[in-house]
């Protein structure tokens, strides 16, 4: 029973650390860009767009499809960086313990 008590204590500690990490995710900001920096986006740790900046030279009514593609690329760039950062943080949290495929923390 001593081992069970220790395990429960570890689980509670892990839950506490997970809650702290989730609180910090809101403050995390991850930049992304495309078009050589002409479109820049910042996502928070939850993947929500916080800001979007577009170089004024890109604003051409005849080429909105190019601008749309650059915005999508910038958001995807930031999302990929965010996913890498979250993966890195989670591996610290889990002590390098590999999680099953498709199992994502903290979401």
N, C-alpha and C positions, 0 to 999 in steps of 0.2 A: 504494500500500500504506500510505502514511502516514495517509490518511483512514480506512482500515480499522482501523488501530491505535488511532486516536483514538476511533472509534466503539466499539470493544471496551472501551476504558477508560471511556467514558461509560456503557455498559451495566453494567459492574461497579459503577460508582459508584451507578447507579440501583438495582441489586439491594441494595446495602448500605443505602441510604437506605430502601428498601422494608422490609427486615428490621427496621430501627430503628423504623419507623412501626408495624409489626405488634406489636412488643414494647410500644410505648406504648399500643396499643389496649386492652390488658387493664386498664390503669390508668384509662382514660377512663370517666367515669360520666355518664350522661345521665338526667335526671329526666323523668318524665311524670306527668300527673295528670288526674283527671276528677272530675265532680261538685263543681266549685268547690273542688277540693283535698281533698275528703273521701277520695279514694283516690289514693295516691301510690306510684309505682314508680320504681326506679332500675335501669337496665340498664348493663352494662359495654360496652366498645367492641366486643365480639364478639356483642352482642345477648342476653346471658344475664342473667336477672333476678337482681339482687343483693339487693334488699330490696323489701318490699311493706308499706305502712301503710294501715290502714283505720280511719276514724273509727268509734268504738264505736256511735254513734247509727245507723249503717247496718246493724248486725247485728240483723236481724229475721228469724226463721225463716220467716215467711210471705212474705217478699219477697226470697228468695235470688236470683231471676232479675234483680232490679235490681242487686244487689251484683255478680253475675257479669258483667253488662253493663258496669258501671263499671270493674271490673278489666280487662276486655278493652280498654276505651277508654283506660285509663291506660297499659297496655302498648303499645298502638298509637301513642299520643301520644309516648311515649319513643322508640319505634322510628323514627317519622317524623323526630324531632329528630336521632336518631343518624345516620340516613341522610343528612340534610342536612349534618351536621357532617363525615361521612366524604367526601361529595361535595366539600365545600369544601376539605378537606385534600388530597384526591387532585388537585384542580385546581391546588393549589399545587405538588404533587409533579410533575405532568406538565407544568407550565408553561403551563397553559391549553389544552393539546393536547386536542381533543375525542376521546373514545374511542368506538368503534362502539357502537351500541345493544345493550344486554344484556351488554356487556363490563364486568365489575366488578373493581375492584382494592380491596383486596389479596386478596379471597376468590376 
